[in-house]
């Protein structure tokens, strides 16, 4: 082999342990020896509470893990039986004082990046494990594979009374790409609830699994993929993801901008939005130690 002397060095990429530590407030991460990384959303170890800080973190997480050469697959899931069901009012309060800056930096930019990085910047297969009820299910359903617990109820809450918000932050891309058009329009425009069985019927998920076997099934799927050739697996991921890439380019910026325009017209604030936990009737299903953390 010819000795090479170059003028520069590769830029140092953070190690997995550094990435894990960086995002520990938002995601609990574990990595198997074969490079399969599990990323679990949480808030102080319990069910997720939707915040501007999380909004910012998701895109950064996908970018760092998705282009890390020691990561071979990402399994993305939530904590407990709640997916995204509530907003942290204190986190979104700056929107009331600095609406333009907040809606640009933390909604339009961060909101787009958390979808764009998952689709465009991630080089490895992704598996969404839809473990709980609530909204923002595009975070799981737009992964390359998606399975769901058999007892969940999901919805897009944008058009529900008390929110009155255009469904343009990526959920429309998800529903319109995966579901039959008539069903996608119905659930986007009405906020109607979708059972796990309906999610399977409409193509949002590929399997529904008993809750107690959910992660076991996720790792079975990971084993199937990890038995394949590394380069072929990664390249095939980019081929099957092309419809998402096209839809993101054609759809996301304009729809997200329309949502932000609608929020200005209606003077809506995220800190005032209704609780998805109450709408879904899940208040009595939250672990007692986390009740005080959710409004």
C-alpha positions as CSV (number, residue, x, y, z in Angstrom):
1,X,0.0,0.0,0.0
2,X,1.3,3.4,-0.9
3,X,2.0,5.7,2.0
4,X,-0.1,8.8,1.9
5,X,0.7,12.2,3.5
6,X,-2.3,14.5,3.3
7,X,-2.5,18.2,4.2
8,X,-5.6,17.9,6.4
9,X,-7.4,15.4,8.8
10,X,-11.0,14.2,8.9
11,X,-13.2,16.3,11.2
12,X,-13.7,14.4,14.4
13,X,-17.3,13.1,14.7
14,X,-18.7,12.6,18.2
15,X,-18.6,9.1,19.6
16,X,-21.9,7.2,20.4
17,X,-21.3,7.8,24.1
18,X,-20.9,11.5,23.5
19,X,-24.1,11.6,21.4
20,X,-25.9,9.6,24.0
21,X,-24.8,12.0,26.7
22,X,-25.6,15.1,24.6
23,X,-29.3,14.0,24.1
24,X,-29.9,12.3,27.5
25,X,-32.6,14.8,28.6
26,X,-34.7,13.9,25.5
27,X,-33.7,10.4,24.4
28,X,-32.6,7.2,26.2
29,X,-30.2,5.5,23.8
30,X,-28.7,2.1,23.7
31,X,-26.5,0.4,21.0
32,X,-26.0,-3.2,20.4
33,X,-22.6,-4.5,19.3
34,X,-23.8,-4.8,15.7
35,X,-24.6,-1.1,15.6
36,X,-28.4,-1.2,16.1
37,X,-29.3,1.9,18.1
38,X,-32.5,2.2,20.1
39,X,-33.7,5.8,20.7
40,X,-36.5,6.2,23.2
41,X,-38.2,9.6,23.7
42,X,-38.9,10.5,27.3
43,X,-39.3,13.3,29.8
44,X,-37.5,12.7,33.1
45,X,-37.7,9.0,32.5
46,X,-41.4,9.0,32.0
47,X,-43.9,9.7,29.1
48,X,-42.9,12.3,26.6
49,X,-44.1,15.9,27.1
50,X,-43.8,17.9,23.8
51,X,-41.5,20.9,24.2
52,X,-39.6,23.4,22.1
53,X,-36.4,21.8,23.4
54,X,-37.5,18.4,22.1
55,X,-38.5,20.0,18.8
56,X,-34.9,21.3,18.5
57,X,-33.3,18.0,19.6
58,X,-35.0,15.6,17.2
59,X,-33.5,16.9,14.0
60,X,-30.0,17.2,15.6
61,X,-30.3,13.6,16.9
62,X,-31.2,12.2,13.4
63,X,-28.3,14.1,11.8
64,X,-25.7,12.9,14.3
65,X,-26.8,9.3,14.6
66,X,-27.9,9.0,11.0
67,X,-24.5,9.9,9.5
68,X,-22.5,8.2,12.2
69,X,-20.5,5.4,10.5
70,X,-20.7,3.1,13.6
71,X,-24.5,3.3,13.5
72,X,-26.1,0.6,11.3
73,X,-29.8,0.9,12.2
74,X,-32.0,3.1,14.3
75,X,-35.1,2.0,16.2
76,X,-37.2,5.0,17.3
77,X,-39.8,4.6,20.0
78,X,-41.5,6.3,23.0
79,X,-42.0,5.7,26.7
80,X,-44.9,3.8,28.1
81,X,-48.4,4.0,26.5
82,X,-48.1,7.7,25.6
83,X,-46.6,8.9,22.3
84,X,-47.1,12.6,22.1
85,X,-50.1,13.7,24.0
86,X,-49.4,17.0,25.6
87,X,-47.5,20.3,25.3
88,X,-45.3,21.7,28.0
89,X,-46.9,25.2,28.5
90,X,-43.8,26.8,30.1
91,X,-41.6,25.6,27.2
92,X,-43.9,27.2,24.6
93,X,-44.5,30.4,26.5
94,X,-41.9,32.5,24.5
95,X,-44.3,32.3,21.6
96,X,-46.6,34.7,23.3
97,X,-43.8,37.4,23.6
98,X,-41.8,36.7,20.5
99,X,-44.2,35.0,18.1
100,X,-42.3,35.7,14.9
101,X,-38.9,34.6,16.1
102,X,-40.3,31.6,17.9
103,X,-42.4,30.4,15.0
104,X,-39.5,30.8,12.6
105,X,-36.7,29.3,14.7
106,X,-38.5,26.7,16.8
107,X,-41.4,25.8,14.6
108,X,-40.7,26.3,10.9
109,X,-36.9,25.6,11.1
110,X,-36.8,23.0,13.8
111,X,-40.1,21.4,12.8
112,X,-39.0,20.9,9.2
113,X,-35.5,19.7,10.2
114,X,-36.8,16.9,12.4
115,X,-38.5,15.4,9.3
116,X,-35.9,16.4,6.7
117,X,-33.0,14.9,8.7
118,X,-34.9,11.6,9.3
119,X,-35.5,11.3,5.5
120,X,-32.6,13.0,3.8
121,X,-29.7,12.8,6.3
122,X,-30.0,9.3,7.7
123,X,-28.0,6.7,5.9
124,X,-29.2,3.6,7.7
125,X,-32.6,1.8,8.0
126,X,-35.0,3.1,10.5
127,X,-37.8,1.3,12.4
128,X,-40.5,3.3,14.1
129,X,-42.0,1.5,17.1
130,X,-45.3,3.3,17.8
131,X,-45.6,2.4,21.5
132,X,-48.2,4.9,22.7
133,X,-51.3,6.9,22.0
134,X,-51.4,10.5,20.8
135,X,-50.3,12.7,18.0
136,X,-47.1,13.5,16.0
137,X,-47.2,9.9,14.8
138,X,-45.2,10.8,11.7
139,X,-42.1,10.5,13.8
140,X,-42.7,6.7,13.8
141,X,-44.7,6.2,10.6
142,X,-42.2,8.0,8.4
143,X,-39.5,5.6,9.4
144,X,-38.6,2.9,6.8
145,X,-40.5,0.3,8.8
146,X,-43.2,0.9,11.4
147,X,-44.9,-1.4,13.9
148,X,-47.4,-0.5,16.6
149,X,-48.7,-1.7,20.0
150,X,-52.1,-3.3,19.6
151,X,-53.8,-1.1,22.2
152,X,-53.0,2.4,21.0
153,X,-55.2,5.2,19.7
154,X,-53.7,7.9,17.5
155,X,-54.9,11.0,15.8
156,X,-53.9,14.3,14.2
157,X,-55.2,16.9,16.5
158,X,-54.6,20.1,14.4
159,X,-58.2,20.7,13.3
160,X,-59.8,19.8,16.6
161,X,-61.8,22.6,18.3
162,X,-59.5,24.4,20.8
163,X,-56.5,24.0,18.4
164,X,-57.7,25.3,15.0
165,X,-54.3,24.8,13.4
166,X,-53.5,23.8,9.8
167,X,-52.1,20.2,9.6
168,X,-49.0,21.2,7.8
169,X,-46.0,20.3,10.0
170,X,-45.3,16.9,8.3
171,X,-48.3,14.9,9.4
172,X,-50.0,15.7,6.1
173,X,-47.0,14.3,4.2
174,X,-47.3,11.1,6.3
175,X,-51.0,10.6,5.9
176,X,-51.2,11.5,2.2
177,X,-48.3,9.3,1.3
178,X,-49.3,6.2,3.3
179,X,-53.1,6.3,3.5
180,X,-55.8,6.1,0.8
181,X,-56.6,9.7,-0.1
182,X,-60.2,9.7,1.2
183,X,-59.1,8.4,4.6
184,X,-56.1,10.8,4.8
185,X,-58.3,13.8,4.1
186,X,-60.9,12.6,6.7
187,X,-58.4,12.2,9.5
188,X,-56.5,15.4,8.7
189,X,-59.6,17.5,8.5
190,X,-61.6,16.0,11.4
191,X,-59.1,14.9,14.1
192,X,-60.9,11.6,14.3
193,X,-59.3,8.8,16.3
194,X,-57.5,5.9,14.6
195,X,-57.2,2.5,16.4
196,X,-54.2,0.3,16.0
197,X,-56.3,-2.0,13.7
198,X,-57.3,0.9,11.5
199,X,-53.6,2.1,11.3
200,X,-52.7,-1.3,10.0
201,X,-55.7,-1.3,7.6
202,X,-54.8,2.2,6.2
203,X,-51.1,1.4,5.8
204,X,-49.7,3.6,8.5
205,X,-48.0,0.6,10.1
206,X,-46.9,-2.8,8.8
207,X,-47.7,-4.8,11.9
208,X,-49.6,-4.5,15.2
209,X,-48.0,-6.4,18.0
210,X,-49.1,-7.2,21.6
211,X,-47.6,-4.5,23.8
212,X,-45.6,-7.0,25.9
213,X,-43.9,-8.3,22.7
214,X,-43.4,-5.0,20.9
215,X,-39.6,-4.5,21.4
216,X,-38.9,-8.2,21.0
217,X,-40.5,-7.9,17.5
218,X,-38.5,-4.7,16.8
219,X,-35.2,-6.6,17.5
220,X,-36.4,-9.5,15.4
221,X,-36.8,-7.1,12.5
222,X,-33.3,-5.6,13.3
223,X,-31.8,-9.1,13.2
224,X,-33.3,-9.7,9.7
225,X,-31.8,-6.5,8.4
226,X,-28.4,-6.9,10.1
227,X,-28.0,-10.3,8.4
228,X,-27.8,-8.5,5.1
229,X,-24.7,-7.0,3.4
230,X,-23.9,-3.7,5.0
231,X,-23.5,-1.6,1.9
232,X,-26.5,-3.2,0.1
233,X,-28.6,-2.6,3.1
234,X,-27.7,1.0,3.3
235,X,-28.1,1.7,-0.4
236,X,-31.4,-0.1,-0.5
237,X,-32.6,2.2,2.3
238,X,-32.0,5.2,0.0
239,X,-33.9,3.5,-2.9
240,X,-37.0,2.7,-0.8
241,X,-37.0,6.2,0.7
242,X,-37.2,8.0,-2.6
243,X,-41.0,8.6,-2.4
244,X,-40.5,10.3,0.9
245,X,-37.7,12.4,-0.4
246,X,-39.9,13.6,-3.3
247,X,-42.8,14.3,-1.1
248,X,-40.7,16.3,1.4
249,X,-39.3,18.5,-1.5
250,X,-42.7,19.0,-3.0
251,X,-44.8,19.4,0.1
252,X,-43.2,20.3,3.4
253,X,-42.0,23.9,3.1
254,X,-45.2,25.3,1.6
255,X,-47.5,23.4,4.0
256,X,-45.4,24.3,7.1
257,X,-45.5,28.0,6.0
258,X,-49.2,27.8,5.5
259,X,-49.6,26.4,9.1
260,X,-47.5,29.3,10.5
261,X,-49.6,31.8,8.5
262,X,-52.7,30.3,9.9
263,X,-51.4,30.6,13.4
264,X,-50.7,34.3,12.9
265,X,-54.2,34.8,11.5
266,X,-55.9,33.0,14.4
267,X,-53.4,34.3,17.0
268,X,-53.0,30.7,18.3
269,X,-50.5,29.9,21.0
270,X,-49.1,26.4,21.7
271,X,-49.1,27.0,25.4
272,X,-52.9,27.3,25.3
273,X,-53.6,24.2,23.3
274,X,-55.9,21.5,24.7
275,X,-54.5,18.4,26.4
276,X,-54.4,15.4,24.2
277,X,-54.3,13.2,27.3
278,X,-57.8,14.5,28.3
279,X,-59.1,14.3,24.8
280,X,-58.0,10.7,24.5
281,X,-59.3,9.9,28.0
282,X,-55.9,8.8,29.3
283,X,-55.6,10.9,32.4
284,X,-56.3,7.9,34.7
285,X,-53.8,5.8,32.7
286,X,-50.7,7.9,33.5
287,X,-48.3,6.6,36.1
288,X,-49.0,8.5,39.3
289,X,-45.4,9.7,39.6
290,X,-45.7,11.6,36.3
291,X,-49.2,13.1,36.7
292,X,-47.8,16.4,38.2
293,X,-45.5,16.8,35.2
294,X,-48.3,16.8,32.7
295,X,-50.9,19.6,32.8
